[in-house]
Amino acid sequence: MNLRIRLERRMHQRWWYSLLAPTSAIVAALCVGAVFLAVKGFDPVAVYRALFEASFTSLYGITDSLSVATPLIMTGLAAGIAFRMNLFNIGAEGQLYAGAIAGSWAGIALGKNLPPVLAVTAVLVLSVLGGMLFALPVAAFKAYLGTNEIITSLMLTFVGLYLMRFLIYGSTSFWRDPAVTNFPQGKKIANAAWLPLFGSYRTGWGLVLVVLVAFAVWALVKYTKVGYDMSVVGSSPAAARYAGIPSKRVVLGALLLSGGLGGLAGGVEVASRAHALDPNGLALGLGFSGIVVAALARYHPLGIIVVAVFLGGLRNAGAALQSMPGQRVPAEVSLMLQGAILLFAIGAEIFVRYRLHLVRRPAVTK
């Protein structure tokens, strides 16, 4: 008898699969990380304890983790809303840069002449429009020419990165502060355009805003005709055509919405933390980390909030690892754990949708 293993699609997925997949991915990543740390001569238990204590056991640690999680929620939503339709927009990083450029322009040019509510609104609205404009080529080429959105969105990410750097480091643009002569810096937006913080903590109304946006996206996907059309087009384009759903328009709208959410991440960063177009402070891989967030949350808008807080804690604890008594653990350990979590989350997703089936075949005799 010859034995062959093949993947067989599950006809029914139990509800607890949605919890088991991300949980198993995290556990597996932590186990791999523990092996890596042990090989390098570190105590995995001590390192993980330091990670947890730095991020989630003090008020300042928690608020710092929430501050890091704020843009991750938005970039996770940007990736998740597209991934639900089998559209792979991996350019949220570049869309974040575009949103930061547009939002900082609004804060500088309009902020001084508007009351705080309107100034903040201008920054956020312009950042959304900037992200959507940056995603427009990706959306149009995918919807009407069938171009691979992975390639176009990734290439545009580098366009956005070097455009942002050029505006501050390579030119005397409107965004560059002419009063700073030692090292180029972005011009500060007006104080009226700042999103208020909670006292002396690093988090504030930006977190409240992105959580509200996550609930709005969840309601859009679950309860509106737009969400229904996106679900049908994503799961079965042929069925969408049969039902008369304009697939090209839905694809265009989904990718533009994804780009707008990525742009809003840049606007929130400018209004709540950077207060300027800051290439060094924005080019932190927040858009790419959003892909990890979306995959681990299985593209659920509310699950993205929880996962973003967890990964925000990992990123926040990176500096604490280097100050551990007796051992200087590289801060990149937290990034390594994020990458491992993504790999295991993708693997777990396969077993959520498919199961292993053992096929027995009679041996062929000659």
Short mmCIF file of the C-alpha atoms (twelve columns), coordinates in Angstrom:
data_MODEL
# 
_entry.id   MODEL 
# 
loop_
_atom_site.group_PDB 
_atom_site.id 
_atom_site.type_symbol 
_atom_site.label_atom_id 
_atom_site.label_alt_id 
_atom_site.label_comp_id 
_atom_site.label_asym_id 
_atom_site.label_seq_id 
_atom_site.Cartn_x 
_atom_site.Cartn_y 
_atom_site.Cartn_z 
_atom_site.pdbx_PDB_model_num 
ATOM 1   C CA . MET A 1   0.000   0.000  0.000   1 
ATOM 2   C CA . ASN A 2   1.200   3.496  -0.906  1 
ATOM 3   C CA . LEU A 3   0.325   6.314  1.508   1 
ATOM 4   C CA . ARG A 4   -0.121  9.865  0.362   1 
ATOM 5   C CA . ILE A 5   -0.980  12.943 2.431   1 
ATOM 6   C CA . ARG A 6   -3.007  15.706 0.857   1 
ATOM 7   C CA . LEU A 7   -4.815  18.833 1.999   1 
ATOM 8   C CA . GLU A 8   -8.607  18.616 1.965   1 
ATOM 9   C CA . ARG A 9   -10.775 21.710 2.386   1 
ATOM 10  C CA . ARG A 10  -12.886 21.729 5.535   1 
ATOM 11  C CA . MET A 11  -16.618 21.951 4.832   1 
ATOM 12  C CA . HIS A 12  -17.259 23.432 8.290   1 
ATOM 13  C CA . GLN A 13  -14.961 25.481 10.512  1 
ATOM 14  C CA . ARG A 14  -15.622 25.341 14.241  1 
ATOM 15  C CA . TRP A 15  -15.773 28.703 16.030  1 
ATOM 16  C CA . TRP A 16  -12.830 27.931 18.270  1 
ATOM 17  C CA . TYR A 17  -10.538 27.553 15.271  1 
ATOM 18  C CA . SER A 18  -10.456 31.357 15.102  1 
ATOM 19  C CA . LEU A 19  -8.975  31.444 18.603  1 
ATOM 20  C CA . LEU A 20  -6.760  28.403 18.280  1 
ATOM 21  C CA . ALA A 21  -4.949  29.593 15.155  1 
ATOM 22  C CA . PRO A 22  -3.517  32.884 16.512  1 
ATOM 23  C CA . THR A 23  -2.891  31.408 19.960  1 
ATOM 24  C CA . SER A 24  -0.913  28.501 18.551  1 
ATOM 25  C CA . ALA A 25  1.036   30.909 16.310  1 
ATOM 26  C CA . ILE A 26  2.067   33.013 19.312  1 
ATOM 27  C CA . VAL A 27  3.025   29.978 21.394  1 
ATOM 28  C CA . ALA A 28  5.054   28.477 18.545  1 
ATOM 29  C CA . ALA A 29  6.842   31.790 17.921  1 
ATOM 30  C CA . LEU A 30  7.703   32.131 21.610  1 
ATOM 31  C CA . CYS A 31  9.094   28.568 21.620  1 
ATOM 32  C CA . VAL A 32  11.272  29.290 18.585  1 
ATOM 33  C CA . GLY A 33  12.375  32.548 20.180  1 
ATOM 34  C CA . ALA A 34  13.253  30.699 23.391  1 
ATOM 35  C CA . VAL A 35  15.484  28.288 21.467  1 
ATOM 36  C CA . PHE A 36  17.213  31.208 19.734  1 
ATOM 37  C CA . LEU A 37  17.779  33.021 23.037  1 
ATOM 38  C CA . ALA A 38  19.091  29.874 24.732  1 
ATOM 39  C CA . VAL A 39  21.558  29.227 21.889  1 
ATOM 40  C CA . LYS A 40  22.839  32.812 22.237  1 
ATOM 41  C CA . GLY A 41  23.336  32.323 25.974  1 
ATOM 42  C CA . PHE A 42  20.321  34.226 27.320  1 
ATOM 43  C CA . ASP A 43  17.725  33.034 29.794  1 
ATOM 44  C CA . PRO A 44  14.438  32.840 27.814  1 
ATOM 45  C CA . VAL A 45  12.270  32.981 30.948  1 
ATOM 46  C CA . ALA A 46  14.033  36.106 32.199  1 
ATOM 47  C CA . VAL A 47  13.814  37.765 28.777  1 
ATOM 48  C CA . TYR A 48  10.094  37.061 28.376  1 
ATOM 49  C CA . ARG A 49  9.448   38.224 31.927  1 
ATOM 50  C CA . ALA A 50  11.259  41.489 31.156  1 
ATOM 51  C CA . LEU A 51  9.215   41.889 27.968  1 
ATOM 52  C CA . PHE A 52  5.964   41.480 29.851  1 
ATOM 53  C CA . GLU A 53  6.924   43.641 32.816  1 
ATOM 54  C CA . ALA A 54  8.170   46.501 30.623  1 
ATOM 55  C CA . SER A 55  4.995   46.574 28.563  1 
ATOM 56  C CA . PHE A 56  2.060   45.584 30.735  1 
ATOM 57  C CA . THR A 57  2.800   45.869 34.474  1 
ATOM 58  C CA . SER A 58  3.101   49.630 34.995  1 
ATOM 59  C CA . LEU A 59  0.878   52.511 33.980  1 
ATOM 60  C CA . TYR A 60  3.632   54.130 31.947  1 
ATOM 61  C CA . GLY A 61  4.479   50.808 30.305  1 
ATOM 62  C CA . ILE A 62  0.852   50.172 29.389  1 
ATOM 63  C CA . THR A 63  0.326   53.664 27.986  1 
ATOM 64  C CA . ASP A 64  3.583   53.453 26.015  1 
ATOM 65  C CA . SER A 65  2.435   50.112 24.581  1 
ATOM 66  C CA . LEU A 66  -0.917  51.643 23.650  1 
ATOM 67  C CA . SER A 67  0.909   54.536 21.994  1 
ATOM 68  C CA . VAL A 68  2.869   52.095 19.819  1 
ATOM 69  C CA . ALA A 69  -0.311  50.104 19.150  1 
ATOM 70  C CA . THR A 70  -2.214  53.161 17.846  1 
ATOM 71  C CA . PRO A 71  -0.684  53.247 14.325  1 
ATOM 72  C CA . LEU A 72  -0.576  49.430 14.249  1 
ATOM 73  C CA . ILE A 73  -4.365  49.340 14.598  1 
ATOM 74  C CA . MET A 74  -4.726  51.563 11.548  1 
ATOM 75  C CA . THR A 75  -2.169  49.759 9.379   1 
ATOM 76  C CA . GLY A 76  -3.681  46.444 10.502  1 
ATOM 77  C CA . LEU A 77  -7.100  47.653 9.376   1 
ATOM 78  C CA . ALA A 78  -5.592  48.851 6.080   1 
ATOM 79  C CA . ALA A 79  -4.140  45.408 5.401   1 
ATOM 80  C CA . GLY A 80  -7.106  43.476 6.787   1 
ATOM 81  C CA . ILE A 81  -9.834  45.224 4.773   1 
ATOM 82  C CA . ALA A 82  -7.980  44.327 1.567   1 
ATOM 83  C CA . PHE A 83  -6.958  40.820 2.621   1 
ATOM 84  C CA . ARG A 84  -10.608 39.941 3.316   1 
ATOM 85  C CA . MET A 85  -11.170 40.308 -0.433  1 
ATOM 86  C CA . ASN A 86  -8.029  38.381 -1.374  1 
ATOM 87  C CA . LEU A 87  -6.447  41.700 -2.327  1 
ATOM 88  C CA . PHE A 88  -2.912  41.954 -0.992  1 
ATOM 89  C CA . ASN A 89  -2.188  45.593 -0.351  1 
ATOM 90  C CA . ILE A 90  1.198   45.485 1.324   1 
ATOM 91  C CA . GLY A 91  1.809   49.178 0.698   1 
ATOM 92  C CA . ALA A 92  0.285   50.566 3.904   1 
ATOM 93  C CA . GLU A 93  3.798   51.682 4.832   1 
ATOM 94  C CA . GLY A 94  3.964   53.990 1.811   1 
ATOM 95  C CA . GLN A 95  0.375   55.104 2.292   1 
ATOM 96  C CA . LEU A 96  1.258   56.038 5.879   1 
ATOM 97  C CA . TYR A 97  4.066   58.247 4.516   1 
ATOM 98  C CA . ALA A 98  1.699   59.869 2.024   1 
ATOM 99  C CA . GLY A 99  -0.848  60.508 4.761   1 
ATOM 100 C CA . ALA A 100 1.842   62.043 6.958   1 
ATOM 101 C CA . ILE A 101 2.948   64.338 4.126   1 
ATOM 102 C CA . ALA A 102 -0.587  65.526 3.391   1 
ATOM 103 C CA . GLY A 103 -1.591  65.758 7.051   1 
ATOM 104 C CA . SER A 104 1.508   67.720 8.068   1 
ATOM 105 C CA . TRP A 105 0.880   70.153 5.204   1 
ATOM 106 C CA . ALA A 106 -2.611  70.776 6.552   1 
ATOM 107 C CA . GLY A 107 -1.277  71.253 10.088  1 
ATOM 108 C CA . ILE A 108 1.322   73.777 8.932   1 
ATOM 109 C CA . ALA A 109 -0.658  75.665 6.299   1 
ATOM 110 C CA . LEU A 110 -4.130  75.647 7.847   1 
ATOM 111 C CA . GLY A 111 -3.634  74.955 11.542  1 
ATOM 112 C CA . LYS A 112 -2.866  78.530 12.607  1 
ATOM 113 C CA . ASN A 113 -6.034  79.887 11.012  1 
ATOM 114 C CA . LEU A 114 -8.508  77.324 12.343  1 
ATOM 115 C CA . PRO A 115 -9.917  76.463 15.774  1 
ATOM 116 C CA . PRO A 116 -8.506  73.253 17.284  1 
ATOM 117 C CA . VAL A 117 -11.401 71.003 16.270  1 
ATOM 118 C CA . LEU A 118 -11.242 72.084 12.638  1 
ATOM 119 C CA . ALA A 119 -7.436  72.075 12.582  1 
ATOM 120 C CA . VAL A 120 -7.241  68.475 13.792  1 
ATOM 121 C CA . THR A 121 -10.034 67.513 11.398  1 
ATOM 122 C CA . ALA A 122 -8.125  69.066 8.500   1 
ATOM 123 C CA . VAL A 123 -4.991  67.079 9.361   1 
ATOM 124 C CA . LEU A 124 -6.893  63.812 9.573   1 
ATOM 125 C CA . VAL A 125 -9.034  64.353 6.456   1 
ATOM 126 C CA . LEU A 126 -6.026  65.383 4.356   1 
ATOM 127 C CA . SER A 127 -4.087  62.363 5.586   1 
ATOM 128 C CA . VAL A 128 -6.910  60.043 4.491   1 
ATOM 129 C CA . LEU A 129 -7.022  61.713 1.075   1 
ATOM 130 C CA . GLY A 130 -3.230  61.462 0.791   1 
ATOM 131 C CA . GLY A 131 -3.316  57.743 1.492   1 
ATOM 132 C CA . MET A 132 -6.156  57.220 -0.975  1 
ATOM 133 C CA . LEU A 133 -4.335  59.196 -3.666  1 
ATOM 134 C CA . PHE A 134 -1.226  57.108 -3.120  1 
ATOM 135 C CA . ALA A 135 -3.282  53.909 -3.381  1 
ATOM 136 C CA . LEU A 136 -5.131  55.075 -6.513  1 
ATOM 137 C CA . PRO A 137 -2.597  53.679 -9.040  1 
ATOM 138 C CA . VAL A 138 -2.598  50.324 -7.219  1 
ATOM 139 C CA . ALA A 139 -6.407  50.230 -7.167  1 
ATOM 140 C CA . ALA A 140 -6.920  51.368 -10.759 1 
ATOM 141 C CA . PHE A 141 -4.295  49.055 -12.227 1 
ATOM 142 C CA . LYS A 142 -5.727  46.088 -10.305 1 
ATOM 143 C CA . ALA A 143 -9.384  46.803 -11.082 1 
ATOM 144 C CA . TYR A 144 -9.078  47.667 -14.769 1 
ATOM 145 C CA . LEU A 145 -5.790  46.114 -15.952 1 
ATOM 146 C CA . GLY A 146 -5.457  43.111 -13.636 1 
ATOM 147 C CA . THR A 147 -2.007  44.216 -12.467 1 
ATOM 148 C CA . ASN A 148 -0.567  42.413 -9.452  1 
ATOM 149 C CA . GLU A 149 -1.274  44.716 -6.490  1 
ATOM 150 C CA . ILE A 150 1.540   43.197 -4.421  1 
ATOM 151 C CA . ILE A 151 4.170   44.511 -6.820  1 
ATOM 152 C CA . THR A 152 2.660   47.967 -7.381  1 
ATOM 153 C CA . SER A 153 1.911   48.625 -3.707  1 
ATOM 154 C CA . LEU A 154 5.391   47.496 -2.647  1 
ATOM 155 C CA . MET A 155 7.145   49.652 -5.263  1 
ATOM 156 C CA . LEU A 156 5.118   52.710 -4.307  1 
ATOM 157 C CA . THR A 157 6.184   52.222 -0.690  1 
ATOM 158 C CA . PHE A 158 9.741   53.131 -1.631  1 
ATOM 159 C CA . VAL A 159 8.496   56.072 -3.682  1 
ATOM 160 C CA . GLY A 160 6.729   57.388 -0.585  1 
ATOM 161 C CA . LEU A 161 9.763   56.790 1.637   1 
ATOM 162 C CA . TYR A 162 12.211  58.654 -0.599  1 
ATOM 163 C CA . LEU A 163 9.719   61.426 -1.308  1 
ATOM 164 C CA . MET A 164 9.364   62.011 2.437   1 
ATOM 165 C CA . ARG A 165 13.139  61.999 2.908   1 
ATOM 166 C CA . PHE A 166 13.623  64.341 -0.044  1 
ATOM 167 C CA . LEU A 167 11.158  66.868 1.368   1 
ATOM 168 C CA . ILE A 168 13.124  67.086 4.633   1 
ATOM 169 C CA . TYR A 169 16.715  66.098 3.845   1 
ATOM 170 C CA . GLY A 170 17.143  66.878 0.149   1 
ATOM 171 C CA . SER A 171 15.355  70.178 -0.440  1 
ATOM 172 C CA . THR A 172 14.217  73.438 1.123   1 
ATOM 173 C CA . SER A 173 10.590  72.421 0.840   1 
ATOM 174 C CA . PHE A 174 7.535   73.769 2.620   1 
ATOM 175 C CA . TRP A 175 7.790   70.879 5.127   1 
ATOM 176 C CA . ARG A 176 11.410  71.586 6.211   1 
ATOM 177 C CA . ASP A 177 12.064  73.865 9.178   1 
ATOM 178 C CA . PRO A 178 14.347  76.702 7.966   1 
ATOM 179 C CA . ALA A 179 15.243  77.689 11.538  1 
ATOM 180 C CA . VAL A 180 17.107  74.403 12.152  1 
ATOM 181 C CA . THR A 181 20.564  74.502 10.575  1 
ATOM 182 C CA . ASN A 182 22.501  71.669 12.246  1 
ATOM 183 C CA . PHE A 183 20.418  68.718 11.040  1 
ATOM 184 C CA . PRO A 184 17.330  68.967 8.785   1 
ATOM 185 C CA . GLN A 185 14.024  68.602 10.590  1 
ATOM 186 C CA . GLY A 186 10.384  68.894 9.668   1 
ATOM 187 C CA . LYS A 187 8.490   72.093 10.405  1 
ATOM 188 C CA . LYS A 188 6.204   71.748 13.436  1 
ATOM 189 C CA . ILE A 189 2.472   71.787 12.806  1 
ATOM 190 C CA . ALA A 190 0.368   74.359 14.650  1 
ATOM 191 C CA . ASN A 191 -0.465  73.545 18.270  1 
ATOM 192 C CA . ALA A 192 -4.151  73.737 17.398  1 
ATOM 193 C CA . ALA A 193 -3.693  70.694 15.127  1 
ATOM 194 C CA . TRP A 194 -2.341  68.472 17.899  1 
ATOM 195 C CA . LEU A 195 -4.391  65.550 19.160  1 
ATOM 196 C CA . PRO A 196 -4.412  65.930 22.963  1 
ATOM 197 C CA . LEU A 197 -2.621  63.400 25.140  1 
ATOM 198 C CA . PHE A 198 -3.869  61.998 28.437  1 
ATOM 199 C CA . GLY A 199 -1.872  64.043 30.920  1 
ATOM 200 C CA . SER A 200 1.846   63.241 30.868  1 
ATOM 201 C CA . TYR A 201 1.388   59.907 29.101  1 
ATOM 202 C CA . ARG A 202 2.321   59.173 25.489  1 
ATOM 203 C CA . THR A 203 -1.141  58.043 24.462  1 
ATOM 204 C CA . GLY A 204 -4.234  60.165 24.042  1 
ATOM 205 C CA . TRP A 205 -7.191  60.868 21.796  1 
ATOM 206 C CA . GLY A 206 -5.418  59.288 18.842  1 
ATOM 207 C CA . LEU A 207 -6.011  55.891 20.435  1 
ATOM 208 C CA . VAL A 208 -9.694  56.684 20.970  1 
ATOM 209 C CA . LEU A 209 -9.987  57.741 17.341  1 
ATOM 210 C CA . VAL A 210 -8.438  54.597 15.864  1 
ATOM 211 C CA . VAL A 211 -10.563 52.339 18.100  1 
ATOM 212 C CA . LEU A 212 -13.686 54.138 16.853  1 
ATOM 213 C CA . VAL A 213 -12.472 53.687 13.275  1 
ATOM 214 C CA . ALA A 214 -11.998 49.957 13.921  1 
ATOM 215 C CA . PHE A 215 -15.605 49.670 15.134  1 
ATOM 216 C CA . ALA A 216 -16.773 51.652 12.085  1 
ATOM 217 C CA . VAL A 217 -14.908 49.285 9.737   1 
ATOM 218 C CA . TRP A 218 -16.403 46.287 11.573  1 
ATOM 219 C CA . ALA A 219 -19.910 47.731 11.145  1 
ATOM 220 C CA . LEU A 220 -19.211 48.488 7.477   1 
ATOM 221 C CA . VAL A 221 -18.088 44.936 6.780   1 
ATOM 222 C CA . LYS A 222 -20.820 43.232 8.793   1 
ATOM 223 C CA . TYR A 223 -23.961 45.308 8.305   1 
ATOM 224 C CA . THR A 224 -23.779 47.279 5.048   1 
ATOM 225 C CA . LYS A 225 -24.302 46.450 1.394   1 
ATOM 226 C CA . VAL A 226 -20.764 47.633 0.724   1 
ATOM 227 C CA . GLY A 227 -19.432 44.999 3.104   1 
ATOM 228 C CA . TYR A 228 -21.675 42.337 1.553   1 
ATOM 229 C CA . ASP A 229 -20.461 43.193 -1.952  1 
ATOM 230 C CA . MET A 230 -16.851 43.042 -0.787  1 
ATOM 231 C CA . SER A 231 -17.439 39.635 0.781   1 
ATOM 232 C CA . VAL A 232 -19.045 38.211 -2.365  1 
ATOM 233 C CA . VAL A 233 -16.393 39.609 -4.715  1 
ATOM 234 C CA . GLY A 234 -13.621 38.336 -2.451  1 
ATOM 235 C CA . SER A 235 -15.005 34.830 -2.052  1 
ATOM 236 C CA . SER A 236 -16.380 34.232 -5.548  1 
ATOM 237 C CA . PRO A 237 -15.881 36.738 -8.392  1 
ATOM 238 C CA . ALA A 238 -17.998 34.545 -10.678 1 
ATOM 239 C CA . ALA A 239 -20.926 34.643 -8.237  1 
ATOM 240 C CA . ALA A 240 -20.507 38.422 -7.959  1 
ATOM 241 C CA . ARG A 241 -20.789 38.811 -11.729 1 
ATOM 242 C CA . TYR A 242 -23.860 36.565 -11.772 1 
ATOM 243 C CA . ALA A 243 -25.461 38.675 -9.017  1 
ATOM 244 C CA . GLY A 244 -24.776 41.883 -10.930 1 
ATOM 245 C CA . ILE A 245 -22.246 43.246 -8.446  1 
ATOM 246 C CA . PRO A 246 -19.805 45.653 -10.175 1 
ATOM 247 C CA . SER A 247 -16.617 43.790 -9.276  1 
ATOM 248 C CA . LYS A 248 -14.203 46.354 -10.673 1 
ATOM 249 C CA . ARG A 249 -15.839 49.158 -8.736  1 
ATOM 250 C CA . VAL A 250 -15.798 47.106 -5.543  1 
ATOM 251 C CA . VAL A 251 -12.097 46.264 -5.977  1 
ATOM 252 C CA . LEU A 252 -11.319 49.918 -6.652  1 
ATOM 253 C CA . GLY A 253 -13.274 51.038 -3.587  1 
ATOM 254 C CA . ALA A 254 -11.736 48.406 -1.285  1 
ATOM 255 C CA . LEU A 255 -8.163  49.318 -2.200  1 
ATOM 256 C CA . LEU A 256 -8.896  53.035 -1.901  1 
ATOM 257 C CA . LEU A 257 -10.423 52.436 1.534   1 
ATOM 258 C CA . SER A 258 -7.350  50.424 2.482   1 
ATOM 259 C CA . GLY A 259 -5.112  53.265 1.327   1 
ATOM 260 C CA . GLY A 260 -7.170  55.819 3.227   1 
ATOM 261 C CA . LEU A 261 -6.810  53.838 6.452   1 
ATOM 262 C CA . GLY A 262 -3.054  53.617 5.910   1 
ATOM 263 C CA . GLY A 263 -2.933  57.358 5.298   1 
ATOM 264 C CA . LEU A 264 -4.911  58.009 8.464   1 
ATOM 265 C CA . ALA A 265 -2.229  56.124 10.404  1 
ATOM 266 C CA . GLY A 266 0.274   58.729 9.192   1 
ATOM 267 C CA . GLY A 267 -2.063  61.591 10.075  1 
ATOM 268 C CA . VAL A 268 -2.611  60.290 13.597  1 
ATOM 269 C CA . GLU A 269 1.148   59.908 14.097  1 
ATOM 270 C CA . VAL A 270 1.738   63.487 12.956  1 
ATOM 271 C CA . ALA A 271 -1.071  64.932 15.068  1 
ATOM 272 C CA . SER A 272 -0.440  62.956 18.251  1 
ATOM 273 C CA . ARG A 273 3.276   62.122 18.417  1 
ATOM 274 C CA . ALA A 274 5.635   63.535 15.801  1 
ATOM 275 C CA . HIS A 275 3.915   66.940 15.302  1 
ATOM 276 C CA . ALA A 276 5.939   67.256 12.094  1 
ATOM 277 C CA . LEU A 277 6.935   65.323 9.009   1 
ATOM 278 C CA . ASP A 278 9.644   63.217 10.661  1 
ATOM 279 C CA . PRO A 279 11.225  60.618 8.337   1 
ATOM 280 C CA . ASN A 280 13.213  58.924 11.102  1 
ATOM 281 C CA . GLY A 281 10.217  58.724 13.427  1 
ATOM 282 C CA . LEU A 282 7.813   57.471 10.771  1 
ATOM 283 C CA . ALA A 283 9.991   54.967 8.871   1 
ATOM 284 C CA . LEU A 284 9.685   52.284 11.557  1 
ATOM 285 C CA . GLY A 285 8.048   49.518 9.543   1 
ATOM 286 C CA . LEU A 286 4.619   50.262 11.000  1 
ATOM 287 C CA . GLY A 287 2.896   49.404 7.726   1 
ATOM 288 C CA . PHE A 288 4.642   46.058 7.419   1 
ATOM 289 C CA . SER A 289 3.902   45.270 11.077  1 
ATOM 290 C CA . GLY A 290 0.259   45.930 10.241  1 
ATOM 291 C CA . ILE A 291 0.370   42.874 7.979   1 
ATOM 292 C CA . VAL A 292 1.368   40.769 10.987  1 
ATOM 293 C CA . VAL A 293 -1.454  42.311 13.009  1 
ATOM 294 C CA . ALA A 294 -4.039  41.613 10.305  1 
ATOM 295 C CA . ALA A 295 -2.877  38.032 9.741   1 
ATOM 296 C CA . LEU A 296 -2.827  37.192 13.451  1 
ATOM 297 C CA . ALA A 297 -6.294  38.716 13.937  1 
ATOM 298 C CA . ARG A 298 -7.564  36.772 10.900  1 
ATOM 299 C CA . TYR A 299 -8.606  40.097 9.348   1 
ATOM 300 C CA . HIS A 300 -11.284 40.778 11.977  1 
ATOM 301 C CA . PRO A 301 -11.434 44.562 12.667  1 
ATOM 302 C CA . LEU A 302 -12.044 44.151 16.410  1 
ATOM 303 C CA . GLY A 303 -9.477  41.384 16.734  1 
ATOM 304 C CA . ILE A 304 -6.962  43.762 15.168  1 
ATOM 305 C CA . ILE A 305 -7.271  46.030 18.230  1 
ATOM 306 C CA . VAL A 306 -6.300  43.220 20.603  1 
ATOM 307 C CA . VAL A 307 -3.439  41.949 18.463  1 
ATOM 308 C CA . ALA A 308 -2.091  45.473 17.893  1 
ATOM 309 C CA . VAL A 309 -1.901  46.046 21.646  1 
ATOM 310 C CA . PHE A 310 -0.007  42.771 22.077  1 
ATOM 311 C CA . LEU A 311 2.482   43.528 19.288  1 
ATOM 312 C CA . GLY A 312 2.712   47.135 20.466  1 
ATOM 313 C CA . GLY A 313 3.888   45.777 23.795  1 
ATOM 314 C CA . LEU A 314 6.534   43.675 22.042  1 
ATOM 315 C CA . ARG A 315 7.851   46.687 20.135  1 
ATOM 316 C CA . ASN A 316 7.721   48.900 23.208  1 
ATOM 317 C CA . ALA A 317 9.776   46.431 25.267  1 
ATOM 318 C CA . GLY A 318 12.671  46.341 22.811  1 
ATOM 319 C CA . ALA A 319 14.584  49.084 24.635  1 
ATOM 320 C CA . ALA A 320 13.985  47.440 28.000  1 
ATOM 321 C CA . LEU A 321 15.782  44.298 26.831  1 
ATOM 322 C CA . GLN A 322 19.028  46.197 26.334  1 
ATOM 323 C CA . SER A 323 19.004  47.407 29.927  1 
ATOM 324 C CA . MET A 324 18.425  44.010 31.561  1 
ATOM 325 C CA . PRO A 325 20.816  43.505 34.477  1 
ATOM 326 C CA . GLY A 326 23.639  41.141 33.621  1 
ATOM 327 C CA . GLN A 327 22.712  40.639 29.949  1 
ATOM 328 C CA . ARG A 328 22.197  43.026 27.052  1 
ATOM 329 C CA . VAL A 329 19.604  41.357 24.864  1 
ATOM 330 C CA . PRO A 330 19.385  42.850 21.343  1 
ATOM 331 C CA . ALA A 331 16.251  44.959 20.846  1 
ATOM 332 C CA . GLU A 332 15.728  43.188 17.526  1 
ATOM 333 C CA . VAL A 333 14.480  40.150 19.461  1 
ATOM 334 C CA . SER A 334 11.038  41.761 19.555  1 
ATOM 335 C CA . LEU A 335 11.096  42.180 15.765  1 
ATOM 336 C CA . MET A 336 12.257  38.584 15.329  1 
ATOM 337 C CA . LEU A 337 9.270   37.433 17.391  1 
ATOM 338 C CA . GLN A 338 6.933   39.453 15.161  1 
ATOM 339 C CA . GLY A 339 8.317   37.777 12.058  1 
ATOM 340 C CA . ALA A 340 8.016   34.325 13.612  1 
ATOM 341 C CA . ILE A 341 4.445   35.053 14.656  1 
ATOM 342 C CA . LEU A 342 3.575   36.009 11.062  1 
ATOM 343 C CA . LEU A 343 5.049   32.799 9.657   1 
ATOM 344 C CA . PHE A 344 3.246   30.593 12.156  1 
ATOM 345 C CA . ALA A 345 0.001   32.549 11.732  1 
ATOM 346 C CA . ILE A 346 0.067   31.872 7.990   1 
ATOM 347 C CA . GLY A 347 0.758   28.201 8.638   1 
ATOM 348 C CA . ALA A 348 -2.047  27.996 11.194  1 
ATOM 349 C CA . GLU A 349 -4.441  29.612 8.733   1 
ATOM 350 C CA . ILE A 350 -3.815  26.746 6.305   1 
ATOM 351 C CA . PHE A 351 -4.916  24.197 8.895   1 
ATOM 352 C CA . VAL A 352 -7.966  26.295 9.766   1 
ATOM 353 C CA . ARG A 353 -9.161  26.041 6.179   1 
ATOM 354 C CA . TYR A 354 -7.824  22.591 5.329   1 
ATOM 355 C CA . ARG A 355 -7.196  19.285 7.046   1 
ATOM 356 C CA . LEU A 356 -4.680  16.573 6.367   1 
ATOM 357 C CA . HIS A 357 -6.178  13.566 4.623   1 
ATOM 358 C CA . LEU A 358 -4.338  10.259 4.402   1 
ATOM 359 C CA . VAL A 359 -4.941  8.505  1.091   1 
ATOM 360 C CA . ARG A 360 -4.126  4.800  0.766   1 
ATOM 361 C CA . ARG A 361 -3.446  3.455  -2.687  1 
ATOM 362 C CA . PRO A 362 -2.691  -0.134 -3.620  1 
ATOM 363 C CA . ALA A 363 0.879   -0.765 -4.650  1 
ATOM 364 C CA . VAL A 364 1.411   -1.086 -8.359  1 
ATOM 365 C CA . THR A 365 2.932   -4.435 -9.290  1 
ATOM 366 C CA . LYS A 366 5.003   -4.849 -12.397 1 
# 
